Amino acid sequence: ALPIYIFRQVKGQIKSYLAGGTMLDVGAAMGALMLHMSDTFKVQGVEIAPGPVKFAQSKGFDIQHANFLDVDFDDETFDLVTFVDVLEHLPNPGAIILKAKHILKSGGLIFIKVPNYSAQIRKQNLLAWLGISREGIMQNYCHINHFSPKPLKQYLEKVGFEVLAMGFTPPVVWTPLPTTPTRKRWRMNAANGVRHVVTGMLNFCATHLHVDVGFNFYILARRKKL
């Protein structure tokens, strides 16, 4: 079960500017994005959790068990570095972005996907008001950083990137496994349909009406050529 809609968007945006090359996926987990990109890119990954690393390695992926900031890449550089649902979990995201810039080739691309801070607050507060979530915004307990599109764009430009594309992302949809009971599968499919409709409406409002309601956003940027 994979959040394939996110990966399709990542791949589509990147291939508008880069047909292939070398790629590093930071926070690669079990290698799902690496799998999705491996038909046109030579992929490597870095992941800090040992279990997902072992699984990805068992499937033949070139993935390191390490903290990205601790990895010595020697003189190796990449055409593409990706961070999909990663920077919100890690301390010192500025240093992480600077290291990504250091290992990118001149003109290389960085792709970042993160939750949208203000929209996430509104969502969690609404869920708390409806009684669906008792924790409110604290439900995102594993997010230690919060991002908004404009400040992240400004930071990337400040440290030497040219922003090529920005936008909002489809929902994370986890499809039922073949072993999922029929009744539960129907419930999951119905919930996924609702997520698609609601997220699509909110993304339309965020994009065309400039209302800050998109739950997650992405930025694709190019390292300025030396």
PASE-82133 format. One record per atom (N, C-alpha, C): residue in three letters; atom name; x, y, z. Coordinates in pm, whole numbers, m for minus. Each point is the difference from the previous one (the first is absolute). Last residue first. Example, Ala and Ser with C-alpha at 12.3 -4.5 7.8 and 13.67 -1.06 7.14 Angstrom:
BEGIN
(SER; N; (1285; m225; 708));
(SER; CA; (82; 119; 6));
(SER; C; (m77; 109; 73));
(ALA; N; (29; m572; m7));
(ALA; CA; (m89; 119; 0));
(ALA; C; (90; 120; 0));
***
This chain:
BEGIN
(LEU; N; (2684; 2779; m1105));
(LEU; CA; (122; 69; 42));
(LEU; C; (59; 77; m117));
(LYS; N; (m534; m120; 81));
(LYS; CA; (121; m48; m66));
(LYS; C; (119; 88; 40));
(LYS; N; (m435; m101; 312));
(LYS; CA; (46; 94; m101));
(LYS; C; (134; m44; m55));
(ARG; N; (m376; m332; 187));
(ARG; CA; (120; 66; 48));
(ARG; C; (55; 88; m111));
(ARG; N; (m523; m117; 37));
(ARG; CA; (125; m36; m67));
(ARG; C; (116; 73; 67));
(ALA; N; (m534; m182; 154));
(ALA; CA; (94; 109; m23));
(ALA; C; (129; m54; m62));
(LEU; N; (m550; m101; 175));
(LEU; CA; (105; m55; m84));
(LEU; C; (92; 115; m36));
(ILE; N; (m400; m110; 395));
(ILE; CA; (84; 97; m71));
(ILE; C; (105; m78; m77));
(TYR; N; (m523; m93; 258));
(TYR; CA; (132; m39; m48));
(TYR; C; (71; 119; m61));
(PHE; N; (m427; m121; 391));
(PHE; CA; (49; 67; m119));
(PHE; C; (138; m52; m38));
(ASN; N; (m500; m93; 313));
(ASN; CA; (141; m32; m25));
(ASN; C; (45; 69; m127));
(PHE; N; (m439; 84; 171));
(PHE; CA; (59; m66; 116));
(PHE; C; (149; m28; m15));
(GLY; N; (m322; 408; m196));
(GLY; CA; (64; m122; m47));
(GLY; C; (78; m66; 112));
(VAL; N; (m238; 432; 15));
(VAL; CA; (m67; m118; 53));
(VAL; C; (58; m131; m52));
(ASP; N; (17; 554; m39));
(ASP; CA; (104; m89; 54));
(ASP; C; (m63; m123; 67));
(VAL; N; (m148; 315; m434));
(VAL; CA; (m41; m21; 139));
(VAL; C; (92; m108; 59));
(HIS; N; (m37; 187; m469));
(HIS; CA; (105; 48; 91));
(HIS; C; (m46; 0; 146));
(LEU; N; (m211; m153; m429));
(LEU; CA; (m64; 106; 79));
(LEU; C; (95; 58; 104));
(HIS; N; (139; m353; m298));
(HIS; CA; (m67; 97; m87));
(HIS; C; (m65; 115; 77));
(THR; N; (254; m360; 221));
(THR; CA; (73; 36; m121));
(THR; C; (m63; 116; m74));
(ALA; N; (m200; m186; 397));
(ALA; CA; (132; 52; 34));
(ALA; C; (72; 52; m123));
(CYS; N; (m418; m212; m54));
(CYS; CA; (m17; 130; 68));
(CYS; C; (137; 62; 31));
(PHE; N; (3; m432; m180));
(PHE; CA; (m51; 95; m100));
(PHE; C; (m14; 139; 61));
(ASN; N; (112; m351; 287));
(ASN; CA; (114; 39; m84));
(ASN; C; (m41; 97; m110));
(LEU; N; (m338; m182; 274));
(LEU; CA; (84; 92; 77));
(LEU; C; (121; 47; m82));
(MET; N; (m287; m325; m190));
(MET; CA; (m70; 127; 15));
(MET; C; (86; 103; 73));
(GLY; N; (168; m440; m39));
(GLY; CA; (m6; 66; m130));
(GLY; C; (m68; 135; 6));
(THR; N; (7; m272; 386));
(THR; CA; (133; 56; m28));
(THR; C; (1; 73; m133));
(VAL; N; (m397; m227; 116));
(VAL; CA; (24; 114; 90));
(VAL; C; (134; 65; m30));
(VAL; N; (m109; m391; m243));
(VAL; CA; (m93; 109; m33));
(VAL; C; (31; 122; 85));
(HIS; N; (248; m395; 84));
(HIS; CA; (30; 55; m132));
(HIS; C; (m87; 121; m30));
(ARG; N; (m83; m242; 397));
(ARG; CA; (126; 75; 8));
(ARG; C; (34; 65; m133));
(VAL; N; (m371; m287; 15));
(VAL; CA; (m28; 126; 69));
(VAL; C; (126; 85; 8));
(GLY; N; (49; m431; m170));
(GLY; CA; (m76; 83; m93));
(GLY; C; (m31; 136; 60));
(ASN; N; (202; m325; 271));
(ASN; CA; (95; 53; m98));
(ASN; C; (m70; 91; m100));
(ALA; N; (m263; m229; 313));
(ALA; CA; (76; 106; 65));
(ALA; C; (99; 63; m96));
(ALA; N; (m238; m375; m153));
(ALA; CA; (m91; 114; 17));
(ALA; C; (73; 118; 63));
(ASN; N; (235; m402; m38));
(ASN; CA; (m20; 60; m132));
(ASN; C; (m93; 120; 7));
(MET; N; (68; m251; 394));
(MET; CA; (122; 69; m39));
(MET; C; (m15; 70; m134));
(ARG; N; (m354; m273; 151));
(ARG; CA; (12; 121; 83));
(ARG; C; (123; 81; m39));
(TRP; N; (m63; m416; m211));
(TRP; CA; (m100; 96; m45));
(TRP; C; (9; 130; 80));
(ARG; N; (271; m354; 137));
(ARG; CA; (48; 54; m128));
(ARG; C; (m98; 103; m54));
(LYS; N; (m114; m241; 387));
(LYS; CA; (100; 102; 30));
(LYS; C; (52; 62; m129));
(ARG; N; (m297; m357; m44));
(ARG; CA; (m69; 113; 61));
(ARG; C; (97; 114; 30));
(THR; N; (178; m410; m172));
(THR; CA; (m81; 75; m98));
(THR; C; (m65; 123; 61));
(PRO; N; (469; m182; 196));
(PRO; CA; (m139; m48; m8));
(PRO; C; (m86; 91; m86));
(THR; N; (531; m51; m84));
(THR; CA; (m92; 80; 80));
(THR; C; (m143; m53; m13));
(THR; N; (409; m154; m234));
(THR; CA; (m52; m78; 113));
(THR; C; (m98; 77; 87));
(PRO; N; (233; 195; m380));
(PRO; CA; (m87; m109; m49));
(PRO; C; (m63; m81; 114));
(LEU; N; (119; 509; 106));
(LEU; CA; (76; m117; m39));
(LEU; C; (m95; m109; m52));
(PRO; N; (m106; 544; m20));
(PRO; CA; (m13; m124; 77));
(PRO; C; (90; m111; m55));
(THR; N; (144; 521; m53));
(THR; CA; (m98; m93; m56));
(THR; C; (m7; m128; 83));
(TRP; N; (127; 522; 113));
(TRP; CA; (57; m134; 15));
(TRP; C; (m105; m102; m43));
(VAL; N; (109; 552; m75));
(VAL; CA; (m102; m105; m5));
(VAL; C; (70; m135; 5));
(VAL; N; (74; 562; 69));
(VAL; CA; (71; m127; 18));
(VAL; C; (m106; m109; 13));
(PRO; N; (m104; 455; m282));
(PRO; CA; (1; m62; 132));
(PRO; C; (89; m124; 1));
(PRO; N; (128; 399; m339));
(PRO; CA; (m119; m84; 23));
(PRO; C; (9; m66; 136));
(THR; N; (247; 478; m76));
(THR; CA; (12; m141; m34));
(THR; C; (m132; m74; 20));
(PHE; N; (187; 532; m143));
(PHE; CA; (m55; m81; 108));
(PHE; C; (m13; m145; m46));
(GLY; N; (372; 396; m166));
(GLY; CA; (m140; m36; m7));
(GLY; C; (m41; m85; 118));
(MET; N; (439; 244; m323));
(MET; CA; (m59; m15; 133));
(MET; C; (m145; m39; m18));
(ALA; N; (509; 61; m301));
(ALA; CA; (m143; m33; 10));
(ALA; C; (m39; m13; 146));
(LEU; N; (437; 160; m137));
(LEU; CA; (m58; m29; m131));
(LEU; C; (m150; m23; 6));
(VAL; N; (423; 264; 288));
(VAL; CA; (m124; m76; 13));
(VAL; C; (m66; m13; m136));
(GLU; N; (526; 58; 146));
(GLU; CA; (m102; 63; m83));
(GLU; C; (m126; m85; 7));
(PHE; N; (442; 59; 362));
(PHE; CA; (m87; m80; m88));
(PHE; C; (m90; 91; m82));
(GLY; N; (331; 119; 369));
(GLY; CA; (57; m31; m130));
(GLY; C; (m81; m92; m91));
(VAL; N; (m86; 207; 456));
(VAL; CA; (120; m84; 9));
(VAL; C; (47; m52; m135));
(LYS; N; (m392; 285; 50));
(LYS; CA; (108; 66; 74));
(LYS; C; (129; m82; m2));
(GLU; N; (m404; m174; m183));
(GLU; CA; (58; 102; m86));
(GLU; C; (119; 68; 67));
(LEU; N; (m244; m310; 253));
(LEU; CA; (69; m68; m110));
(LEU; C; (66; 100; m93));
(TYR; N; (m271; 172; 346));
(TYR; CA; (125; m58; 51));
(TYR; C; (79; m68; m111));
(GLN; N; (m426; 173; m103));
(GLN; CA; (95; 107; 23));
(GLN; C; (133; m54; 52));
(LYS; N; (m358; m303; m54));
(LYS; CA; (47; 49; m130));
(LYS; C; (106; 107; 19));
(LEU; N; (m217; m147; 382));
(LEU; CA; (91; m103; m49));
(LEU; C; (56; 39; m137));
(PRO; N; (m325; 289; 198));
(PRO; CA; (130; 3; 69));
(PRO; C; (98; m107; m49));
(LYS; N; (m441; 4; m199));
(LYS; CA; (78; 119; m29));
(LYS; C; (133; 4; 75));
(PRO; N; (m319; m374; 72));
(PRO; CA; (62; 10; m132));
(PRO; C; (92; 121; m20));
(SER; N; (m47; m226; 481));
(SER; CA; (m98; 65; m86));
(SER; C; (68; 27; m134));
(PHE; N; (87; m344; 471));
(PHE; CA; (39; 77; m119));
(PHE; C; (m122; 63; m66));
(HIS; N; (229; m251; 487));
(HIS; CA; (m122; 35; m74));
(HIS; C; (36; 98; m111));
(ASN; N; (234; m405; 362));
(ASN; CA; (12; 122; m79));
(ASN; C; (m131; 23; m74));
(ILE; N; (41; m373; 274));
(ILE; CA; (73; 95; 84));
(ILE; C; (31; 129; m74));
(HIS; N; (m351; m448; m5));
(HIS; CA; (49; 109; m83));
(HIS; C; (67; 103; 90));
(CYS; N; (m229; m396; 158));
(CYS; CA; (132; m33; m53));
(CYS; C; (55; 108; m92));
(TYR; N; (m441; 18; 208));
(TYR; CA; (103; 3; 104));
(TYR; C; (140; m28; m54));
(ASN; N; (m488; 115; m159));
(ASN; CA; (122; m6; m81));
(ASN; C; (122; 4; 91));
(GLN; N; (m415; 42; 196));
(GLN; CA; (m3; m132; m62));
(GLN; C; (122; m19; m90));
(MET; N; (m115; 408; 230));
(MET; CA; (102; m85; 61));
(MET; C; (m6; m142; m54));
(ILE; N; (m318; 345; m115));
(ILE; CA; (124; 12; m76));
(ILE; C; (109; m90; 57));
(GLY; N; (m441; m161; 178));
(GLY; CA; (12; 122; m78));
(GLY; C; (130; 1; m77));
(GLU; N; (m191; m348; 309));
(GLU; CA; (129; 66; 16));
(GLU; C; (11; 132; m74));
(ARG; N; (m378; m315; m5));
(ARG; CA; (12; 59; 133));
(ARG; C; (126; 85; 14));
(SER; N; (m324; m136; m439));
(SER; CA; (136; m5; 54));
(SER; C; (2; 68; 137));
(ILE; N; (m411; m43; m212));
(ILE; CA; (68; m110; m69));
(ILE; C; (141; m19; 55));
(GLY; N; (m349; 344; 108));
(GLY; CA; (15; m114; 89));
(GLY; C; (69; m120; m63));
(LEU; N; (m89; 463; m166));
(LEU; CA; (m100; m101; m37));
(LEU; C; (5; m123; 91));
(TRP; N; (317; 346; 56));
(TRP; CA; (m132; 61; 24));
(TRP; C; (m111; m99; m32));
(ALA; N; (444; m125; m101));
(ALA; CA; (m20; 4; 145));
(ALA; C; (m138; 55; 34));
(LEU; N; (130; 1; m448));
(LEU; CA; (m22; m138; 44));
(LEU; C; (m23; m6; 150));
(LEU; N; (117; 416; m181));
(LEU; CA; (m135; m38; m42));
(LEU; C; (m32; m141; 45));
(ASN; N; (435; 155; 73));
(ASN; CA; (m93; 69; 89));
(ASN; C; (m145; m32; m36));
(GLN; N; (339; m167; m280));
(GLN; CA; (1; m68; 129));
(GLN; C; (m94; 67; 101));
(LYS; N; (50; 199; m431));
(LYS; CA; (m56; m133; m11));
(LYS; C; (m10; m67; 136));
(ARG; N; (215; 419; m32));
(ARG; CA; (m145; 13; m20));
(ARG; C; (m66; m138; m4));
(ILE; N; (468; 9; 22));
(ILE; CA; (m59; 50; 125));
(ILE; C; (m152; 8; m12));
(GLN; N; (242; m107; m386));
(GLN; CA; (m3; m113; 93));
(GLN; C; (m59; 42; 135));
(ALA; N; (75; 331; m327));
(ALA; CA; (m114; m84; m37));
(ALA; C; (m12; m120; 92));
(SER; N; (369; 290; 55));
(SER; CA; (m124; 68; 37));
(SER; C; (m123; m84; m33));
(TYR; N; (443; m180; m113));
(TYR; CA; (m22; 28; 142));
(TYR; C; (m138; 57; 30));
(ASN; N; (148; m345; m385));
(ASN; CA; (m19; 145; 2));
(ASN; C; (m50; 41; 138));
(PRO; N; (318; m448; m145));
(PRO; CA; (m132; 52; 36));
(PRO; C; (m1; 153; 0));
(VAL; N; (348; m236; m332));
(VAL; CA; (m22; 12; 145));
(VAL; C; (m145; 41; 27));
(LYS; N; (408; m140; m403));
(LYS; CA; (m143; m5; 27));
(LYS; C; (m20; m3; 151));
(ILE; N; (409; 109; m405));
(ILE; CA; (m42; m2; 141));
(ILE; C; (m151; m5; 7));
(PHE; N; (457; m55; m358));
(PHE; CA; (m146; m9; 11));
(PHE; C; (m34; m17; 148));
(ILE; N; (437; 174; m343));
(ILE; CA; (m45; m43; 132));
(ILE; C; (m152; 2; 0));
(LEU; N; (420; m16; m409));
(LEU; CA; (m131; 32; 55));
(LEU; C; (m17; m51; 143));
(GLY; N; (445; 180; m339));
(GLY; CA; (m77; m112; 52));
(GLY; C; (m127; 45; 71));
(GLY; N; (367; 275; m197));
(GLY; CA; (m122; m18; m77));
(GLY; C; (m85; m117; 45));
(SER; N; (481; m43; 139));
(SER; CA; (m44; 131; m47));
(SER; C; (m119; m18; m92));
(LYS; N; (53; m387; 344));
(LYS; CA; (76; 54; m111));
(LYS; C; (m49; 141; m30));
(LEU; N; (m47; m205; 496));
(LEU; CA; (m66; 11; m130));
(LEU; C; (97; 52; m104));
(ILE; N; (93; m47; 473));
(ILE; CA; (19; m125; m75));
(ILE; C; (m76; m1; m132));
(HIS; N; (m14; 381; 297));
(HIS; CA; (142; m33; m15));
(HIS; C; (21; m124; m87));
(LYS; N; (m441; 140; 128));
(LYS; CA; (58; 88; m102));
(LYS; C; (145; m39; m29));
(ALA; N; (m211; m220; 351));
(ALA; CA; (m54; m44; m128));
(ALA; C; (54; 85; m113));
(LYS; N; (107; 131; 431));
(LYS; CA; (76; m119; m39));
(LYS; C; (m51; m55; m132));
(LEU; N; (m233; 362; 180));
(LEU; CA; (133; 43; m43));
(LEU; C; (87; m120; m40));
(ILE; N; (m425; m82; 185));
(ILE; CA; (m13; 56; m134));
(ILE; C; (135; 44; m54));
(ILE; N; (m13; m150; 442));
(ILE; CA; (m29; m112; m91));
(ILE; C; (m11; 51; m144));
(ALA; N; (47; 311; 350));
(ALA; CA; (126; m69; m25));
(ALA; C; (m19; m116; m97));
(GLY; N; (m385; 229; 138));
(GLY; CA; (85; 88; m80));
(GLY; C; (132; m66; m35));
(PRO; N; (m316; m209; 296));
(PRO; CA; (m26; m20; m143));
(PRO; C; (84; 90; m89));
(ASN; N; (m7; m154; 514));
(ASN; CA; (91; 78; m83));
(ASN; C; (m22; m20; m150));
(PRO; N; (m225; m379; 279));
(PRO; CA; (55; 126; 49));
(PRO; C; (92; 63; m101));
(LEU; N; (m419; m327; m138));
(LEU; CA; (143; 4; 29));
(LEU; C; (42; 134; 58));
(HIS; N; (m445; m148; m179));
(HIS; CA; (36; m92; 109));
(HIS; C; (142; 22; 52));
(GLU; N; (m210; 230; m378));
(GLU; CA; (m79; 34; 120));
(GLU; C; (37; m85; 121));
(LEU; N; (192; m71; m439));
(LEU; CA; (58; 114; 71));
(LEU; C; (m79; 39; 124));
(VAL; N; (m149; m366; m302));
(VAL; CA; (121; m26; 79));
(VAL; C; (40; 119; 86));
(ASP; N; (m332; m120; m390));
(ASP; CA; (m49; m19; 137));
(ASP; C; (115; m34; 95));
(VAL; N; (198; 9; m434));
(VAL; CA; (m147; m12; m4));
(VAL; C; (m49; m38; 139));
(PHE; N; (452; 174; m281));
(PHE; CA; (m44; m6; 139));
(PHE; C; (m153; m2; m1));
(THR; N; (455; m67; m375));
(THR; CA; (m141; 10; 36));
(THR; C; (m21; m13; 151));
(VAL; N; (384; 117; m430));
(VAL; CA; (m14; m40; 140));
(VAL; C; (m145; 25; 41));
(LEU; N; (325; m40; m487));
(LEU; CA; (m127; 21; 68));
(LEU; C; (10; m48; 144));
(ASP; N; (368; m21; m302));
(ASP; CA; (m85; 86; m83));
(ASP; C; (m127; 41; 73));
(PHE; N; (487; m122; 243));
(PHE; CA; (m125; m54; m52));
(PHE; C; (m70; 102; m89));
(THR; N; (535; m149; 216));
(THR; CA; (m107; 98; m12));
(THR; C; (m118; m63; m73));
(GLU; N; (504; m131; 280));
(GLU; CA; (m117; m40; m77));
(GLU; C; (m105; 111; m1));
(ASP; N; (446; m41; 224));
(ASP; CA; (m21; 97; m109));
(ASP; C; (m122; m34; m85));
(ASP; N; (7; m162; 493));
(ASP; CA; (128; 24; m68));
(ASP; C; (m24; 107; m108));
(PHE; N; (m324; m138; 330));
(PHE; CA; (m18; m39; m140));
(PHE; C; (128; 13; m81));
(ASP; N; (m167; m69; 533));
(ASP; CA; (109; 58; m79));
(ASP; C; (m13; m51; m144));
(VAL; N; (m366; 61; 434));
(VAL; CA; (49; m78; m113));
(VAL; C; (110; 77; m74));
(ASP; N; (m273; 157; 381));
(ASP; CA; (123; m71; 35));
(ASP; C; (62; m74; m118));
(LEU; N; (m421; 242; m15));
(LEU; CA; (105; 97; 27));
(LEU; C; (134; m67; 32));
(PHE; N; (m394; m268; m70));
(PHE; CA; (45; 66; m124));
(PHE; C; (116; 95; 26));
(ASN; N; (m86; m434; 292));
(ASN; CA; (m49; 137; 4));
(ASN; C; (58; 74; m120));
(ALA; N; (m62; m538; m32));
(ALA; CA; (82; 109; 53));
(ALA; C; (m82; 126; 15));
(HIS; N; (21; m490; m267));
(HIS; CA; (m59; 24; 131));
(HIS; C; (85; 106; 69));
(GLN; N; (m66; m86; m553));
(GLN; CA; (85; 4; 119));
(GLN; C; (m83; 20; 125));
(ILE; N; (m79; m215; m529));
(ILE; CA; (m47; 90; 105));
(ILE; C; (88; m13; 123));
(ASP; N; (m116; m203; m508));
(ASP; CA; (124; 59; 52));
(ASP; C; (m39; 106; 102));
(PHE; N; (m303; m450; m149));
(PHE; CA; (23; 144; m12));
(PHE; C; (131; 41; 65));
(GLY; N; (m231; m451; m30));
(GLY; CA; (106; 34; m93));
(GLY; C; (29; 148; m15));
(LYS; N; (m303; m259; 299));
(LYS; CA; (m59; 12; m134));
(LYS; C; (102; 50; m102));
(SER; N; (109; m41; 460));
(SER; CA; (m39; m135; m41));
(SER; C; (m63; m3; m139));
(GLN; N; (113; 413; 203));
(GLN; CA; (120; m71; m44));
(GLN; C; (m33; m142; m46));
(ALA; N; (m344; 256; 188));
(ALA; CA; (37; 54; m130));
(ALA; C; (124; m70; m56));
(PHE; N; (m143; m117; 437));
(PHE; CA; (m98; m42; m100));
(PHE; C; (41; 47; m139));
(LYS; N; (260; 143; 362));
(LYS; CA; (19; m144; m23));
(LYS; C; (m97; m50; m107));
(VAL; N; (m51; 445; 143));
(VAL; CA; (124; m17; m78));
(VAL; C; (22; m146; m34));
(PRO; N; (m364; 118; 285));
(PRO; CA; (m24; 28; m142));
(PRO; C; (125; m17; m86));
(GLY; N; (65; m60; 468));
(GLY; CA; (m93; m98; m57));
(GLY; C; (m30; 25; m147));
(PRO; N; (276; 309; 269));
(PRO; CA; (65; m123; m47));
(PRO; C; (m94; m99; m67));
(ALA; N; (m7; 554; 9));
(ALA; CA; (m66; m110; 71));
(ALA; C; (53; m134; m53));
(ILE; N; (135; 424; m189));
(ILE; CA; (53; m12; 135));
(ILE; C; (m60; m117; 78));
(GLU; N; (119; 109; m547));
(GLU; CA; (m111; m16; 94));
(GLU; C; (57; m28; 139));
(VAL; N; (118; 122; m566));
(VAL; CA; (49; 11; 137));
(VAL; C; (m121; m7; 92));
(GLY; N; (128; m144; m559));
(GLY; CA; (m82; 50; 109));
(GLY; C; (77; 8; 130));
(GLN; N; (24; m29; m597));
(GLN; CA; (58; m35; 129));
(GLN; C; (m90; 58; 107));
(VAL; N; (m26; m107; m579));
(VAL; CA; (m47; 48; 130));
(VAL; C; (86; m52; 115));
(LYS; N; (m40; 125; m552));
(LYS; CA; (84; m87; 81));
(LYS; C; (m16; 46; 144));
(PHE; N; (m386; 76; m387));
(PHE; CA; (109; 54; 80));
(PHE; C; (81; m113; 64));
(THR; N; (m390; m75; m276));
(THR; CA; (71; 105; m74));
(THR; C; (116; 61; 77));
(ASP; N; (m278; m360; 168));
(ASP; CA; (m2; m31; m143));
(ASP; C; (77; 103; m82));
(SER; N; (m78; 17; 487));
(SER; CA; (115; m78; m45));
(SER; C; (m1; m34; m149));
(MET; N; (m321; 238; 315));
(MET; CA; (87; 82; m83));
(MET; C; (108; m81; m72));
(HIS; N; (m323; m191; 310));
(HIS; CA; (m80; 74; m98));
(HIS; C; (87; 76; m99));
(LEU; N; (199; m231; 368));
(LEU; CA; (m59; m95; m95));
(LEU; C; (m72; 74; m112));
(MET; N; (160; 256; 354));
(MET; CA; (112; m49; m80));
(MET; C; (m50; m97; m107));
(LEU; N; (m304; 150; 322));
(LEU; CA; (25; 102; m102));
(LEU; C; (115; m42; m90));
(ALA; N; (m94; m292; 355));
(ALA; CA; (m115; 9; m90));
(ALA; C; (22; 105; m110));
(GLY; N; (284; m183; 392));
(GLY; CA; (41; 10; m139));
(GLY; C; (m113; 17; m99));
(MET; N; (m3; m15; 498));
(MET; CA; (18; m134; m57));
(MET; C; (31; 3; m149));
(ALA; N; (110; 437; 263));
(ALA; CA; (m86; m104; 60));
(ALA; C; (29; m135; m65));
(ALA; N; (208; 454; m77));
(ALA; CA; (m54; m88; m104));
(ALA; C; (m93; m108; 53));
(GLY; N; (266; 434; 126));
(GLY; CA; (m117; m48; 71));
(GLY; C; (m76; m97; m87));
(VAL; N; (276; 249; m306));
(VAL; CA; (31; 13; 142));
(VAL; C; (m126; m28; 81));
(ASP; N; (202; m116; m514));
(ASP; CA; (m124; 20; 76));
(ASP; C; (35; m1; 148));
(LEU; N; (273; 87; m491));
(LEU; CA; (11; m38; 140));
(LEU; C; (m131; 33; 68));
(MET; N; (199; m81; m545));
(MET; CA; (m98; 50; 97));
(MET; C; (33; m51; 139));
(THR; N; (187; 70; m560));
(THR; CA; (23; m59; 132));
(THR; C; (m91; 69; 102));
(GLY; N; (m151; m26; m519));
(GLY; CA; (127; 32; 63));
(GLY; C; (14; m72; 132));
(GLY; N; (m411; 203; m380));
(GLY; CA; (64; m111; 69));
(GLY; C; (131; 45; 62));
(ALA; N; (m320; 298; m213));
(ALA; CA; (m46; m127; m55));
(ALA; C; (57; m120; 74));
(LEU; N; (m135; 526; 129));
(LEU; CA; (115; m90; 2));
(LEU; C; (m46; m139; m41));
(TYR; N; (m301; 376; 24));
(TYR; CA; (126; 73; m4));
(TYR; C; (122; m90; m11));
(SER; N; (m455; m156; 21));
(SER; CA; (m20; 120; m81));
(SER; C; (131; 77; m18));
(LYS; N; (m38; m380; 285));
(LYS; CA; (28; m33; m140));
(LYS; C; (m31; 115; m95));
(ILE; N; (m95; 38; 472));
(ILE; CA; (144; m9; m23));
(ILE; C; (30; m22; m148));
(GLN; N; (m453; 4; 141));
(GLN; CA; (61; 132; 13));
(GLN; C; (148; m5; m35));
(GLY; N; (m235; m409; 8));
(GLY; CA; (m45; 86; m109));
(GLY; C; (64; 137; 4));
(LYS; N; (81; m310; 354));
(LYS; CA; (66; m40; m124));
(LYS; C; (m39; 92; m116));
(VAL; N; (m212; 70; 416));
(VAL; CA; (144; 23; 12));
(VAL; C; (69; m27; m134));
(GLN; N; (m453; m113; 30));
(GLN; CA; (20; 145; m9));
(GLN; C; (148; 34; 7));
(ARG; N; (m122; m447; 61));
(ARG; CA; (m26; 41; m138));
(ARG; C; (23; 149; m18));
(PHE; N; (25; m177; 433));
(PHE; CA; (118; m34; m80));
(PHE; C; (m19; 37; m147));
(ILE; N; (m362; 61; 303));
(ILE; CA; (110; 90; 33));
(ILE; C; (118; m27; m92));
(TYR; N; (m354; m293; m33));
(TYR; CA; (m37; 129; m57));
(TYR; C; (106; 104; 29));
(ILE; N; (25; m450; 176));
(ILE; CA; (49; 18; m136));
(ILE; C; (m36; 135; m59));
(PRO; N; (67; m255; 467));
(PRO; CA; (m68; 127; m30));
(PRO; C; (37; 47; m141));
(LEU; N; (m23; m532; 158));
(LEU; CA; (89; 115; m14));
(LEU; C; (m82; 127; m25));
(ALA; N; (3; m568; 142));
(ALA; CA; (m85; 118; 0));
(ALA; C; (89; 124; 0));
***
